[in-house]
């Protein structure tokens, strides 16, 4: 605790000139990070960049920087970084998966009418075989709880290649060949297996697939487990994925969705009993959506709309903070009142996630009701600062019937900015570590297990412990609900305001609470990006009714003299049930430097070992 306080005091006392600091007031003795006492000095030694990419692997960040050096924009950089992640973080995301890209375009040589912010949705869609009750009733799979996470039936139609190339063609400036070159190089020359890769190998999903000798997972074991002998420090080359990437670089998205690669996808899934047609692969298209927007501390926030659940949870939680701003500002940073308030807000918004959210293209979602100021004020007014509530009492009082049908870590985030003021927040996933463990023969890339993000078995939580509504049942062409939350904050209320923060993360539902906390760290508390992504964090997702908290926070003390107690004691006295443990969320953030005009700070979360690259 002493160390943690000393660290925070050090940063706070070293900060100057934060233009957006909140109303000044005297900090209490309990900690330096009262919102009201926002830091005012730059941290000495925090590097700043005119353009930068923060991915969760340094090779991917450098691929993005290579594009910026060629004169490319943030979209070129993000697309290059993303294709490279398919190679160097193959267990998190890749061309066999899907994602969300939030693009804030301020200047572009060929596009007028800027600034404009686009939410590009290239999430996977359920194949034509998917029925609402498939995983509950299929005679071969109904008793196999792993049917939606391992093997052919776990796989939804991938969207990444279509999404990335759509973003590049519409909003980038460089050629396909140029942006894909670093990924092809990484696949051919190989990358060094790191500690995070080995953590992914040790996950239970992988252990199960690895055990099944002679099965559909044989190619996965050969390429990604090096026949069971993979270890930290090994050089892992992917000549087969390089072949796929070269075909895509040459022929574009059609190489993936209707060429040789499409046939290989159809044949490997068919061999596993999941029949996907060439026509449905060829029909895949990304969707261009309008971002959700809200105002927070006088800044415009762009959050991702459904099928992301993250944007709605973030907008609701920020709304609850604004509704009780004076009280929130009186709480010390990471104190029990502040954590209790955030936890109660998360419970309300995750209860709504569970009850209301799904693919809006197929199901009515009351987005406006959920995110309205009237609703967030109502939710905020129901937060009791001294006590938790009965678990079923959380969530919005919106009539369900109106919009309700009758029946009712893997993942990787990168942030990029360029010197023209453009920004990209991009989160992509193949769902659980190494996705379905199914490799496309001859092309070496992994297919996702995104079917598990649907409500596959009614009333049963998914792999992330999330209970979801019947609105999120599978259906052909439908996208499963996601927690991915790429978010961009501007420094003022208008679209012409400079970009203040580009943020997002990986880690299932932890993405949402982690993104929100780093947003508060950077925007409300003035913590520099590289420190904000490393801060200890909390997580609550309504169900299970447990507050996950990193020991560094729980064990720190608050108050003074006889009133001194641990934060943990403060939370338990309010009825919170705590579970101590490491945050499962990995955040990459870029923040506008408060002291160097036109420059940015960048942070890749040390939890996954990434590093930003910029200049
Ligand atoms: N597959 C994780 C997510 O989209 O939330």
Boltz pocket constraint, residues with backbone or C-beta under 6 A from the ligand:
constraints:
  - pocket:
      binder: B
      contacts: [[A, 411], [A, 429], [A, 430], [A, 431], [A, 432], [A, 450], [A, 453], [A, 481], [A, 482], [A, 483], [A, 484], [A, 508], [A, 509]]
      max_distance: 6.0
